[in-house]
């Protein structure tokens, strides 16, 4: 991977018309660090990879592997954004379940509290009953 990255970094940097010093300045690094990346002696961390890709106007995949996403295939980022977008079924579900909205509104009186937490009464009655039986023994 380092060899492909080193070659890609050198080629893409030259295509962009940047010197090692100019790239280093944009990354707030030293020219020696960029030189080590291009010779394969070291490699940048993942955050730095993204910054380099942004400066060179390519994807990280191109920078690391020298390949572009095929037109028929979608990248992971595209799949995630597609998954996260709300579709018609989601909108319909939210419309049909607006009655649950009362559960998330603030409680303003005792009756609303009992309507939401009636089950606490069973626990309270059970605890009182248990303590009473323990005390009567």
The first five atom37 places (N, CA, C, CB, O) and aatype in JSON, in Angstrom:
{
  "aatype": [20, 20, 20, 20, 20, 20, 20, 20, 20, 20, 20, 20, 20, 20, 20, 20, 20, 20, 20, 20, 20, 20, 20, 20, 20, 20, 20, 20, 20, 20, 20, 20, 20, 20, 20, 20, 20, 20, 20, 20, 20, 20, 20, 20, 20, 20, 20, 20, 20, 20, 20, 20, 20, 20, 20, 20, 20, 20, 20, 20, 20, 20, 20, 20, 20, 20, 20, 20, 20, 20, 20, 20, 20, 20, 20, 20, 20, 20, 20, 20, 20, 20, 20, 20, 20, 20, 20, 20, 20, 20, 20, 20, 20, 20, 20, 20, 20, 20, 20, 20, 20, 20, 20, 20, 20, 20, 20, 20, 20, 20, 20, 20, 20, 20, 20, 20, 20, 20, 20, 20, 20, 20, 20, 20, 20, 20, 20, 20, 20, 20, 20, 20, 20, 20, 20, 20, 20],
  "atom_mask": [
    [1, 1, 1, 1, 1],
    [1, 1, 1, 1, 1],
    [1, 1, 1, 1, 1],
    [1, 1, 1, 1, 1],
    [1, 1, 1, 1, 1],
    [1, 1, 1, 1, 1],
    [1, 1, 1, 1, 1],
    [1, 1, 1, 1, 1],
    [1, 1, 1, 1, 1],
    [1, 1, 1, 1, 1],
    [1, 1, 1, 1, 1],
    [1, 1, 1, 1, 1],
    [1, 1, 1, 1, 1],
    [1, 1, 1, 1, 1],
    [1, 1, 1, 1, 1],
    [1, 1, 1, 1, 1],
    [1, 1, 1, 1, 1],
    [1, 1, 1, 1, 1],
    [1, 1, 1, 1, 1],
    [1, 1, 1, 1, 1],
    [1, 1, 1, 1, 1],
    [1, 1, 1, 1, 1],
    [1, 1, 1, 1, 1],
    [1, 1, 1, 1, 1],
    [1, 1, 1, 1, 1],
    [1, 1, 1, 1, 1],
    [1, 1, 1, 1, 1],
    [1, 1, 1, 1, 1],
    [1, 1, 1, 1, 1],
    [1, 1, 1, 1, 1],
    [1, 1, 1, 1, 1],
    [1, 1, 1, 1, 1],
    [1, 1, 1, 1, 1],
    [1, 1, 1, 1, 1],
    [1, 1, 1, 1, 1],
    [1, 1, 1, 1, 1],
    [1, 1, 1, 1, 1],
    [1, 1, 1, 1, 1],
    [1, 1, 1, 1, 1],
    [1, 1, 1, 1, 1],
    [1, 1, 1, 1, 1],
    [1, 1, 1, 1, 1],
    [1, 1, 1, 1, 1],
    [1, 1, 1, 1, 1],
    [1, 1, 1, 1, 1],
    [1, 1, 1, 1, 1],
    [1, 1, 1, 1, 1],
    [1, 1, 1, 1, 1],
    [1, 1, 1, 1, 1],
    [1, 1, 1, 1, 1],
    [1, 1, 1, 1, 1],
    [1, 1, 1, 1, 1],
    [1, 1, 1, 1, 1],
    [1, 1, 1, 1, 1],
    [1, 1, 1, 1, 1],
    [1, 1, 1, 1, 1],
    [1, 1, 1, 1, 1],
    [1, 1, 1, 1, 1],
    [1, 1, 1, 1, 1],
    [1, 1, 1, 1, 1],
    [1, 1, 1, 1, 1],
    [1, 1, 1, 1, 1],
    [1, 1, 1, 1, 1],
    [1, 1, 1, 1, 1],
    [1, 1, 1, 1, 1],
    [1, 1, 1, 1, 1],
    [1, 1, 1, 1, 1],
    [1, 1, 1, 1, 1],
    [1, 1, 1, 1, 1],
    [1, 1, 1, 1, 1],
    [1, 1, 1, 1, 1],
    [1, 1, 1, 1, 1],
    [1, 1, 1, 1, 1],
    [1, 1, 1, 1, 1],
    [1, 1, 1, 1, 1],
    [1, 1, 1, 1, 1],
    [1, 1, 1, 1, 1],
    [1, 1, 1, 1, 1],
    [1, 1, 1, 1, 1],
    [1, 1, 1, 1, 1],
    [1, 1, 1, 1, 1],
    [1, 1, 1, 1, 1],
    [1, 1, 1, 1, 1],
    [1, 1, 1, 1, 1],
    [1, 1, 1, 1, 1],
    [1, 1, 1, 1, 1],
    [1, 1, 1, 1, 1],
    [1, 1, 1, 1, 1],
    [1, 1, 1, 1, 1],
    [1, 1, 1, 1, 1],
    [1, 1, 1, 1, 1],
    [1, 1, 1, 1, 1],
    [1, 1, 1, 1, 1],
    [1, 1, 1, 1, 1],
    [1, 1, 1, 1, 1],
    [1, 1, 1, 1, 1],
    [1, 1, 1, 1, 1],
    [1, 1, 1, 1, 1],
    [1, 1, 1, 1, 1],
    [1, 1, 1, 1, 1],
    [1, 1, 1, 1, 1],
    [1, 1, 1, 1, 1],
    [1, 1, 1, 1, 1],
    [1, 1, 1, 1, 1],
    [1, 1, 1, 1, 1],
    [1, 1, 1, 1, 1],
    [1, 1, 1, 1, 1],
    [1, 1, 1, 1, 1],
    [1, 1, 1, 1, 1],
    [1, 1, 1, 1, 1],
    [1, 1, 1, 1, 1],
    [1, 1, 1, 1, 1],
    [1, 1, 1, 1, 1],
    [1, 1, 1, 1, 1],
    [1, 1, 1, 1, 1],
    [1, 1, 1, 1, 1],
    [1, 1, 1, 1, 1],
    [1, 1, 1, 1, 1],
    [1, 1, 1, 1, 1],
    [1, 1, 1, 1, 1],
    [1, 1, 1, 1, 1],
    [1, 1, 1, 1, 1],
    [1, 1, 1, 1, 1],
    [1, 1, 1, 1, 1],
    [1, 1, 1, 1, 1],
    [1, 1, 1, 1, 1],
    [1, 1, 1, 1, 1],
    [1, 1, 1, 1, 1],
    [1, 1, 1, 1, 1],
    [1, 1, 1, 1, 1],
    [1, 1, 1, 1, 1],
    [1, 1, 1, 1, 1],
    [1, 1, 1, 1, 1],
    [1, 1, 1, 1, 1],
    [1, 1, 1, 1, 1],
    [1, 1, 1, 1, 1],
    [1, 1, 1, 1, 1]
  ],
  "atom_positions": [
    [[0.83, -1.18, 0.0], [0.0, 0.0, 0.0], [0.87, 1.25, 0.0], [-0.94, -0.01, 1.2], [0.58, 2.21, -0.72]],
    [[1.94, 1.25, 0.79], [2.78, 2.44, 0.88], [3.4, 2.8, -0.46], [3.87, 2.24, 1.9], [3.56, 3.98, -0.78]],
    [[3.75, 1.78, -1.25], [4.37, 2.04, -2.55], [3.36, 2.7, -3.48], [4.91, 0.74, -3.18], [3.69, 3.67, -4.18]],
    [[2.14, 2.18, -3.49], [1.1, 2.77, -4.35], [0.81, 4.19, -3.88], [-0.19, 1.91, -4.33], [0.69, 5.1, -4.7]],
    [[0.69, 4.37, -2.56], [0.42, 5.71, -2.03], [1.54, 6.68, -2.4], [0.24, 5.66, -0.51], [1.28, 7.8, -2.83]],
    [[2.78, 6.25, -2.23], [3.92, 7.13, -2.53], [3.91, 7.54, -4.0], [5.25, 6.42, -2.19], [4.11, 8.71, -4.31]],
    [[3.67, 6.58, -4.9], [3.64, 6.9, -6.32], [2.46, 7.82, -6.65], [3.55, 5.62, -7.16], [2.6, 8.77, -7.42]],
    [[1.3, 7.51, -6.08], [0.12, 8.33, -6.34], [0.3, 9.75, -5.82], [-1.12, 7.69, -5.7], [-0.06, 10.71, -6.49]],
    [[0.87, 9.87, -4.63], [1.08, 11.2, -4.06], [2.0, 12.02, -4.96], [1.66, 11.1, -2.65], [1.73, 13.19, -5.23]],
    [[3.08, 11.4, -5.41], [4.02, 12.11, -6.28], [3.35, 12.52, -7.59], [5.26, 11.23, -6.56], [3.45, 13.67, -8.01]],
    [[2.67, 11.57, -8.22], [2.02, 11.85, -9.51], [0.93, 12.92, -9.39], [1.41, 10.57, -10.08], [0.88, 13.84, -10.19]],
    [[0.07, 12.79, -8.38], [-1.03, 13.73, -8.22], [-0.52, 15.12, -7.83], [-2.01, 13.22, -7.17], [-1.07, 16.12, -8.27]],
    [[0.52, 15.17, -7.01], [1.09, 16.45, -6.63], [1.65, 17.17, -7.85], [2.18, 16.26, -5.57], [1.46, 18.37, -8.02]],
    [[2.36, 16.41, -8.71], [2.93, 17.01, -9.92], [1.85, 17.42, -10.9], [3.9, 16.04, -10.59], [1.97, 18.47, -11.55]],
    [[0.8, 16.62, -11.03], [-0.32, 16.97, -11.91], [-0.98, 18.26, -11.46], [-1.35, 15.83, -11.96], [-1.43, 19.06, -12.28]],
    [[-1.05, 18.45, -10.17], [-1.66, 19.64, -9.61], [-0.72, 20.85, -9.7], [-2.05, 19.4, -8.15], [-1.14, 21.99, -9.49]],
    [[0.56, 20.59, -10.03], [1.53, 21.67, -10.18], [2.06, 22.19, -8.85], [0.91, 22.79, -10.94], [2.45, 23.35, -8.74]],
    [[2.07, 21.34, -7.85], [2.54, 21.74, -6.53], [3.93, 21.17, -6.27], [1.56, 21.28, -5.43], [4.24, 20.05, -6.68]],
    [[4.75, 21.94, -5.6], [6.03, 21.41, -5.14], [5.82, 20.75, -3.78], [7.12, 22.54, -5.05], [4.77, 20.9, -3.17]],
    [[6.83, 20.02, -3.32], [6.72, 19.41, -2.01], [6.53, 20.48, -0.93], [7.97, 18.57, -1.71], [5.76, 20.29, 0.01]],
    [[7.22, 21.58, -1.08], [7.13, 22.67, -0.1], [5.73, 23.28, -0.09], [8.16, 23.75, -0.41], [5.2, 23.57, 0.98]],
    [[5.14, 23.47, -1.27], [3.8, 24.06, -1.34], [2.76, 23.13, -0.69], [3.41, 24.34, -2.8], [1.88, 23.59, 0.04]],
    [[2.88, 21.83, -0.97], [1.98, 20.87, -0.35], [2.17, 20.86, 1.16], [2.21, 19.46, -0.93], [1.2, 20.84, 1.92]],
    [[3.42, 20.88, 1.59], [3.72, 20.88, 3.02], [3.14, 22.13, 3.68], [5.25, 20.81, 3.26], [2.6, 22.05, 4.79]],
    [[3.25, 23.28, 3.02], [2.71, 24.52, 3.58], [1.19, 24.44, 3.75], [3.07, 25.71, 2.68], [0.65, 24.9, 4.75]],
    [[0.51, 23.85, 2.78], [-0.94, 23.72, 2.86], [-1.36, 22.77, 3.98], [-1.51, 23.24, 1.54], [-2.43, 22.92, 4.56]],
    [[-0.49, 21.8, 4.28], [-0.78, 20.83, 5.34], [-0.2, 21.25, 6.69], [-0.24, 19.47, 4.95], [-0.39, 20.56, 7.7]],
    [[0.49, 22.4, 6.71], [1.18, 22.86, 7.92], [2.18, 21.8, 8.41], [0.16, 23.19, 9.02], [2.24, 21.49, 9.6]],
    [[2.94, 21.27, 7.46], [3.95, 20.25, 7.74], [5.28, 20.74, 7.19], [3.55, 18.86, 7.11], [5.38, 21.83, 6.63]],
    [[6.3, 19.91, 7.36], [7.6, 20.23, 6.78], [7.73, 19.55, 5.42], [8.75, 19.79, 7.72], [7.05, 18.56, 5.14]],
    [[8.61, 20.1, 4.59], [8.85, 19.5, 3.28], [9.44, 18.1, 3.45], [9.79, 20.38, 2.45], [9.17, 17.22, 2.63]],
    [[10.22, 17.89, 4.5], [10.84, 16.6, 4.73], [9.79, 15.51, 4.99], [11.81, 16.68, 5.92], [9.97, 14.37, 4.58]],
    [[8.7, 15.86, 5.66], [7.63, 14.9, 5.91], [7.0, 14.46, 4.58], [6.55, 15.5, 6.84], [6.75, 13.28, 4.37]],
    [[6.74, 15.42, 3.71], [6.17, 15.1, 2.39], [7.15, 14.25, 1.6], [5.82, 16.4, 1.61], [6.75, 13.31, 0.92]],
    [[8.43, 14.57, 1.69], [9.45, 13.79, 0.99], [9.48, 12.35, 1.49], [10.83, 14.43, 1.16], [9.61, 11.42, 0.69]],
    [[9.36, 12.15, 2.79], [9.33, 10.79, 3.34], [8.11, 10.03, 2.88], [9.37, 10.84, 4.87], [8.18, 8.82, 2.64]],
    [[6.97, 10.72, 2.76], [5.77, 10.06, 2.26], [5.97, 9.61, 0.81], [4.55, 10.99, 2.36], [5.56, 8.52, 0.43]],
    [[6.61, 10.47, 0.02], [6.79, 10.16, -1.4], [7.84, 9.08, -1.63], [7.16, 11.42, -2.16], [7.8, 8.38, -2.64]],
    [[8.78, 8.94, -0.73], [9.78, 7.88, -0.87], [9.32, 6.58, -0.21], [11.12, 8.31, -0.25], [9.96, 5.54, -0.38]],
    [[8.22, 6.63, 0.53], [7.7, 5.43, 1.17], [8.32, 5.14, 2.53], [7.92, 4.26, 0.29], [8.06, 4.09, 3.1]],
    [[9.12, 6.05, 3.06], [9.73, 5.85, 4.36], [8.7, 5.92, 5.49], [10.81, 6.89, 4.59], [8.84, 5.23, 6.51]],
    [[7.69, 6.73, 5.31], [6.62, 6.84, 6.3], [5.32, 7.14, 5.57], [6.94, 7.95, 7.36], [5.3, 7.36, 4.36]],
    [[4.24, 7.14, 6.34], [2.94, 7.47, 5.74], [2.16, 8.33, 6.72], [2.15, 6.18, 5.36], [2.34, 8.19, 7.94]],
    [[1.31, 9.2, 6.23], [0.53, 10.07, 7.11], [-0.6, 9.32, 7.81], [-0.04, 11.24, 6.33], [-0.97, 8.22, 7.4]],
    [[-1.13, 9.93, 8.85], [-2.29, 9.32, 9.52], [-3.54, 9.54, 8.67], [-2.48, 9.92, 10.94], [-3.51, 10.24, 7.66]],
    [[-4.64, 8.94, 9.09], [-5.87, 8.97, 8.28], [-6.44, 10.37, 8.11], [-6.91, 8.07, 8.9], [-6.93, 10.71, 7.04]],
    [[-6.38, 11.18, 9.15], [-6.89, 12.55, 9.02], [-6.07, 13.32, 7.99], [-6.85, 13.27, 10.38], [-6.62, 14.08, 7.2]],
    [[-4.78, 13.12, 8.02], [-3.89, 13.8, 7.08], [-4.16, 13.29, 5.66], [-2.4, 13.57, 7.46], [-4.08, 14.06, 4.7]],
    [[-4.47, 12.0, 5.52], [-4.79, 11.43, 4.2], [-5.98, 12.18, 3.58], [-5.11, 9.91, 4.3], [-5.96, 12.52, 2.4]],
    [[-6.99, 12.42, 4.4], [-8.17, 13.12, 3.9], [-7.82, 14.54, 3.5], [-9.29, 13.12, 4.95], [-8.31, 15.03, 2.48]],
    [[-6.99, 15.2, 4.28], [-6.57, 16.56, 3.94], [-5.8, 16.58, 2.62], [-5.71, 17.16, 5.06], [-6.01, 17.46, 1.78]],
    [[-4.9, 15.61, 2.44], [-4.12, 15.53, 1.2], [-5.05, 15.3, 0.02], [-3.06, 14.39, 1.28], [-4.9, 15.95, -1.02]],
    [[-6.0, 14.38, 0.18], [-6.94, 14.1, -0.89], [-7.76, 15.34, -1.25], [-7.88, 12.95, -0.49], [-8.02, 15.59, -2.43]],
    [[-8.15, 16.1, -0.25], [-8.92, 17.32, -0.51], [-8.08, 18.35, -1.26], [-9.43, 17.93, 0.81], [-8.56, 19.0, -2.18]],
    [[-6.82, 18.5, -0.86], [-5.95, 19.45, -1.54], [-5.7, 19.05, -2.98], [-4.61, 19.57, -0.79], [-5.65, 19.91, -3.87]],
    [[-5.55, 17.75, -3.22], [-5.28, 17.26, -4.58], [-6.55, 17.02, -5.39], [-4.47, 15.99, -4.51], [-6.47, 16.6, -6.54]],
    [[-7.71, 17.28, -4.81], [-9.01, 17.12, -5.47], [-9.24, 15.7, -5.97], [-9.13, 18.08, -6.62], [-9.71, 15.5, -7.1]],
    [[-8.93, 14.72, -5.15], [-9.2, 13.32, -5.47], [-9.8, 12.66, -4.24], [-7.91, 12.57, -5.94], [-9.79, 13.24, -3.15]],
    [[-10.32, 11.46, -4.41], [-10.82, 10.73, -3.26], [-9.66, 10.02, -2.57], [-11.92, 9.71, -3.69], [-8.6, 9.82, -3.15]],
    [[-9.89, 9.65, -1.33], [-8.86, 8.92, -0.58], [-8.57, 7.58, -1.24], [-9.3, 8.72, 0.9], [-7.44, 7.09, -1.2]],
    [[-9.59, 6.99, -1.85], [-9.41, 5.71, -2.53], [-8.41, 5.85, -3.68], [-10.76, 5.19, -3.07], [-7.55, 4.98, -3.87]],
    [[-8.51, 6.92, -4.44], [-7.56, 7.16, -5.52], [-6.16, 7.38, -4.95], [-7.99, 8.38, -6.37], [-5.18, 6.86, -5.49]],
    [[-6.08, 8.13, -3.89], [-4.79, 8.42, -3.28], [-4.12, 7.17, -2.73], [-4.96, 9.45, -2.17], [-2.91, 6.99, -2.89]],
    [[-4.87, 6.31, -2.1], [-4.29, 5.11, -1.48], [-4.06, 3.98, -2.47], [-5.17, 4.63, -0.38], [-3.01, 3.33, -2.44]],
    [[-5.03, 3.73, -3.33], [-4.98, 2.53, -4.17], [-4.79, 2.82, -5.65], [-6.22, 1.74, -3.99], [-4.52, 1.91, -6.43]],
    [[-4.93, 4.06, -6.05], [-4.77, 4.41, -7.45], [-5.96, 4.03, -8.29], [-3.56, 3.76, -7.99], [-5.86, 3.96, -9.52]],
    [[-7.1, 3.77, -7.66], [-8.31, 3.38, -8.39], [-9.44, 4.33, -8.07], [-8.72, 1.92, -8.06], [-9.48, 4.92, -6.98]],
    [[-10.32, 4.47, -9.0], [-11.51, 5.3, -8.82], [-12.7, 4.38, -8.67], [-11.71, 6.29, -10.01], [-12.66, 3.24, -9.13]],
    [[-13.75, 4.86, -8.03], [-14.97, 4.08, -7.91], [-15.58, 3.91, -9.29], [-15.97, 4.76, -6.95], [-15.72, 4.88, -10.03]],
    [[-15.93, 2.69, -9.63], [-16.53, 2.43, -10.94], [-17.89, 3.1, -11.02], [-16.66, 0.91, -11.2], [-18.58, 3.21, -10.0]],
    [[-18.3, 3.54, -12.21], [-19.57, 4.26, -12.33], [-20.77, 3.45, -11.87], [-19.78, 4.69, -13.75], [-21.72, 4.02, -11.34]],
    [[-20.76, 2.15, -12.07], [-21.89, 1.31, -11.67], [-21.95, 1.07, -10.17], [-21.83, -0.01, -12.38], [-23.02, 0.76, -9.65]],
    [[-20.84, 1.22, -9.48], [-20.79, 0.95, -8.05], [-20.83, 2.27, -7.28], [-19.52, 0.15, -7.68], [-20.36, 3.31, -7.76]],
    [[-21.39, 2.19, -6.09], [-21.44, 3.37, -5.24], [-20.44, 3.22, -4.1], [-22.85, 3.6, -4.69], [-20.15, 2.11, -3.67]],
    [[-19.93, 4.32, -3.63], [-18.97, 4.29, -2.54], [-19.71, 4.09, -1.22], [-18.12, 5.58, -2.51], [-20.93, 4.2, -1.16]],
    [[-18.96, 3.81, -0.19], [-19.54, 3.6, 1.14], [-20.23, 4.86, 1.62], [-18.46, 3.18, 2.13], [-21.31, 4.8, 2.21]],
    [[-19.62, 6.01, 1.37], [-20.21, 7.29, 1.79], [-21.55, 7.5, 1.1], [-19.24, 8.46, 1.49], [-22.51, 7.96, 1.73]],
    [[-21.64, 7.18, -0.19], [-22.9, 7.33, -0.91], [-23.96, 6.38, -0.37], [-22.7, 7.08, -2.41], [-25.13, 6.75, -0.24]],
    [[-23.56, 5.15, -0.04], [-24.51, 4.2, 0.52], [-25.05, 4.67, 1.85], [-23.86, 2.83, 0.67], [-26.24, 4.54, 2.12]],
    [[-24.18, 5.22, 2.69], [-24.61, 5.7, 4.0], [-25.55, 6.88, 3.85], [-23.41, 6.08, 4.86], [-26.58, 6.94, 4.52]],
    [[-25.2, 7.84, 2.99], [-26.07, 9.0, 2.81], [-27.42, 8.6, 2.21], [-25.39, 10.05, 1.93], [-28.45, 9.18, 2.55]],
    [[-27.4, 7.64, 1.33], [-28.66, 7.14, 0.76], [-29.51, 6.48, 1.83], [-28.37, 6.15, -0.39], [-30.73, 6.64, 1.85]],
    [[-28.87, 5.73, 2.71], [-29.58, 5.04, 3.79], [-30.18, 6.03, 4.78], [-28.64, 4.07, 4.52], [-31.26, 5.8, 5.33]],
    [[-29.48, 7.14, 5.03], [-29.9, 8.1, 6.04], [-30.99, 9.05, 5.56], [-28.72, 8.88, 6.51], [-31.61, 9.73, 6.37]],
    [[-31.24, 9.12, 4.25], [-32.26, 10.03, 3.75], [-33.65, 9.46, 4.04], [-32.08, 10.26, 2.24], [-33.88, 8.26, 3.96]],
    [[-34.54, 10.36, 4.39], [-35.9, 9.95, 4.73], [-36.69, 9.69, 3.45], [-36.6, 11.02, 5.6], [-36.71, 10.53, 2.55]],
    [[-37.32, 8.54, 3.37], [-38.13, 8.24, 2.2], [-39.61, 8.34, 2.56], [-37.79, 6.83, 1.65], [-39.96, 8.69, 3.69]],
    [[-40.47, 8.04, 1.6], [-41.91, 8.18, 1.8], [-42.43, 7.28, 2.91], [-42.63, 7.88, 0.51], [-43.35, 7.67, 3.64]],
    [[-41.88, 6.09, 3.04], [-42.34, 5.18, 4.09], [-42.05, 5.77, 5.48], [-41.66, 3.81, 3.94], [-42.86, 5.62, 6.39]],
    [[-40.9, 6.43, 5.62], [-40.58, 7.06, 6.9], [-41.55, 8.19, 7.21], [-39.14, 7.58, 6.89], [-42.03, 8.31, 8.33]],
    [[-41.84, 9.02, 6.21], [-42.76, 10.12, 6.41], [-44.13, 9.6, 6.81], [-42.86, 10.98, 5.14], [-44.78, 10.14, 7.71]],
    [[-44.58, 8.53, 6.14], [-45.87, 7.94, 6.45], [-45.89, 7.41, 7.88], [-46.2, 6.82, 5.46], [-46.88, 7.59, 8.58]],
    [[-44.82, 6.77, 8.31], [-44.77, 6.23, 9.66], [-44.87, 7.35, 10.68], [-43.48, 5.43, 9.88], [-45.6, 7.23, 11.67]],
    [[-44.14, 8.44, 10.45], [-44.18, 9.55, 11.39], [-45.57, 10.2, 11.42], [-43.12, 10.59, 11.02], [-46.04, 10.62, 12.48]],
    [[-46.21, 10.29, 10.27], [-47.56, 10.87, 10.24], [-48.54, 9.99, 11.01], [-48.04, 11.04, 8.78], [-49.4, 10.49, 11.73]],
    [[-48.42, 8.67, 10.85], [-49.35, 7.75, 11.49], [-49.09, 7.58, 12.98], [-49.28, 6.41, 10.81], [-49.94, 7.04, 13.69]],
    [[-47.95, 8.02, 13.46], [-47.63, 7.82, 14.88], [-47.48, 9.14, 15.63], [-46.36, 7.01, 15.01], [-46.76, 9.22, 16.63]],
    [[-48.16, 10.17, 15.16], [-48.11, 11.46, 15.87], [-48.78, 11.36, 17.23], [-48.79, 12.55, 15.04], [-48.48, 12.17, 18.11]],
    [[-49.68, 10.4, 17.43], [-50.34, 10.26, 18.72], [-49.34, 9.97, 19.83], [-51.39, 9.16, 18.66], [-49.65, 10.18, 21.0]],
    [[-48.15, 9.48, 19.49], [-47.15, 9.21, 20.52], [-46.46, 10.48, 20.99], [-46.11, 8.23, 19.98], [-45.68, 10.45, 21.95]],
    [[-46.73, 11.56, 20.34], [-46.07, 12.81, 20.68], [-46.31, 13.21, 22.13], [-46.54, 13.91, 19.75], [-45.46, 13.85, 22.74]],
    [[-47.46, 12.84, 22.7], [-47.77, 13.19, 24.08], [-46.77, 12.57, 25.04], [-49.18, 12.74, 24.44], [-46.55, 13.1, 26.14]],
    [[-46.16, 11.46, 24.65], [-45.19, 10.82, 25.54], [-43.93, 11.65, 25.71], [-44.82, 9.45, 25.01], [-43.23, 11.51, 26.7]],
    [[-43.65, 12.51, 24.75], [-42.41, 13.29, 24.79], [-42.63, 14.73, 25.24], [-41.77, 13.28, 23.43], [-41.66, 15.47, 25.41]],
    [[-43.88, 15.12, 25.43], [-44.14, 16.48, 25.91], [-43.97, 16.52, 27.42], [-45.58, 16.94, 25.5], [-44.07, 15.48, 28.08]],
    [[-43.71, 17.68, 27.99], [-43.5, 17.77, 29.44], [-44.78, 17.46, 30.23], [-43.0, 19.16, 29.82], [-45.89, 17.73, 29.77]],
    [[-44.6, 16.89, 31.4], [-45.73, 16.56, 32.27], [-46.13, 17.82, 33.03], [-45.37, 15.39, 33.26], [-45.29, 18.46, 33.66]],
    [[-47.42, 18.17, 32.98], [-47.87, 19.41, 33.6], [-48.74, 19.19, 34.83], [-48.62, 20.24, 32.61], [-48.95, 20.13, 35.6]],
    [[-49.25, 17.96, 35.05], [-50.06, 17.73, 36.25], [-49.99, 16.25, 36.65], [-51.54, 18.15, 36.0], [-49.38, 15.42, 35.97]],
    [[-50.61, 15.94, 37.77], [-50.57, 14.59, 38.33], [-51.26, 13.56, 37.46], [-51.18, 14.59, 39.68], [-50.83, 12.4, 37.42]],
    [[-52.34, 13.96, 36.78], [-53.06, 13.0, 35.94], [-52.21, 12.55, 34.75], [-54.37, 13.62, 35.44], [-52.23, 11.38, 34.37]],
    [[-51.47, 13.48, 34.18], [-50.58, 13.1, 33.07], [-49.48, 12.17, 33.57], [-49.96, 14.36, 32.41], [-49.08, 11.23, 32.88]],
    [[-48.99, 12.45, 34.78], [-47.97, 11.57, 35.35], [-48.53, 10.16, 35.52], [-47.47, 12.12, 36.71], [-47.88, 9.18, 35.17]],
    [[-49.75, 10.05, 36.07], [-50.36, 8.72, 36.26], [-50.64, 8.03, 34.94], [-51.66, 8.85, 37.06], [-50.52, 6.81, 34.84]],
    [[-51.02, 8.81, 33.91], [-51.29, 8.22, 32.61], [-50.04, 7.6, 32.01], [-51.87, 9.26, 31.65], [-50.11, 6.57, 31.34]],
    [[-48.89, 8.22, 32.26], [-47.64, 7.69, 31.71], [-47.01, 6.62, 32.59], [-46.65, 8.82, 31.5], [-46.42, 5.67, 32.08]],
    [[-47.13, 6.79, 33.9], [-46.39, 5.92, 34.82], [-47.33, 5.16, 35.76], [-45.39, 6.74, 35.63], [-47.01, 5.0, 36.94]],
    [[-48.47, 4.71, 35.25], [-49.41, 3.95, 36.07], [-48.78, 2.69, 36.63], [-50.65, 3.6, 35.26], [-49.15, 2.23, 37.71]],
    [[-47.85, 2.12, 35.92], [-47.21, 0.88, 36.34], [-46.42, 1.06, 37.63], [-46.29, 0.37, 35.24], [-46.15, 0.08, 38.34]],
    [[-46.04, 2.29, 37.95], [-45.33, 2.53, 39.2], [-46.24, 2.27, 40.4], [-44.81, 3.98, 39.25], [-45.77, 1.91, 41.48]],
    [[-47.55, 2.45, 40.2], [-48.48, 2.16, 41.29], [-48.42, 0.7, 41.69], [-49.91, 2.53, 40.87], [-48.47, 0.38, 42.88]],
    [[-48.33, -0.2, 40.72], [-48.24, -1.62, 41.05], [-46.99, -1.92, 41.86], [-48.25, -2.46, 39.78], [-47.04, -2.69, 42.81]],
    [[-45.88, -1.33, 41.49], [-44.64, -1.54, 42.23], [-44.75, -0.95, 43.63], [-43.45, -0.92, 41.47], [-44.32, -1.57, 44.6]],
    [[-45.32, 0.24, 43.74], [-45.47, 0.89, 45.04], [-46.39, 0.08, 45.96], [-46.03, 2.31, 44.86], [-46.07, -0.13, 47.13]],
    [[-47.51, -0.38, 45.43], [-48.44, -1.2, 46.22], [-47.76, -2.5, 46.63], [-49.75, -1.49, 45.41], [-47.93, -2.96, 47.76]],
    [[-47.01, -3.1, 45.73], [-46.3, -4.33, 46.06], [-45.27, -4.12, 47.15], [-45.63, -4.89, 44.83], [-45.15, -4.95, 48.05]],
    [[-44.53, -3.03, 47.11], [-43.52, -2.74, 48.13], [-44.17, -2.48, 49.49], [-42.66, -1.52, 47.71], [-43.71, -2.97, 50.52]],
    [[-45.26, -1.71, 49.47], [-45.96, -1.44, 50.73], [-46.51, -2.73, 51.32], [-47.1, -0.42, 50.51], [-46.42, -2.96, 52.53]],
    [[-47.06, -3.57, 50.47], [-47.57, -4.86, 50.94], [-46.46, -5.73, 51.51], [-48.26, -5.59, 49.8], [-46.65, -6.37, 52.55]],
    [[-45.34, -5.78, 50.88], [-44.22, -6.6, 51.35], [-43.71, -6.08, 52.7], [-43.08, -6.61, 50.31], [-43.47, -6.86, 53.62]],
    [[-43.53, -4.74, 52.81], [-43.06, -4.17, 54.08], [-44.08, -4.41, 55.19], [-42.79, -2.65, 53.93], [-43.71, -4.66, 56.33]],
    [[-45.37, -4.33, 54.86], [-46.42, -4.56, 55.86], [-46.35, -6.0, 56.35], [-47.82, -4.26, 55.28], [-46.43, -6.24, 57.55]],
    [[-46.21, -6.94, 55.44], [-46.11, -8.36, 55.85], [-44.86, -8.61, 56.68], [-46.12, -9.27, 54.62], [-44.9, -9.4, 57.62]],
    [[-43.78, -7.97, 56.35], [-42.53, -8.13, 57.11], [-42.69, -7.55, 58.51], [-41.36, -7.45, 56.38], [-42.17, -8.12, 59.47]],
    [[-43.39, -6.43, 58.63], [-43.56, -5.77, 59.92], [-44.53, -6.55, 60.82], [-44.06, -4.34, 59.71], [-44.36, -6.57, 62.04]],
    [[-45.55, -7.18, 60.22], [-46.56, -7.91, 61.0], [-46.05, -9.24, 61.53], [-47.79, -8.14, 60.15], [-46.66, -9.8, 62.44]],
    [[-44.98, -9.76, 61.0], [-44.48, -11.06, 61.46], [-43.92, -11.0, 62.82], [-43.44, -11.58, 60.53], [-43.46, -12.02, 63.35]]
  ]
}
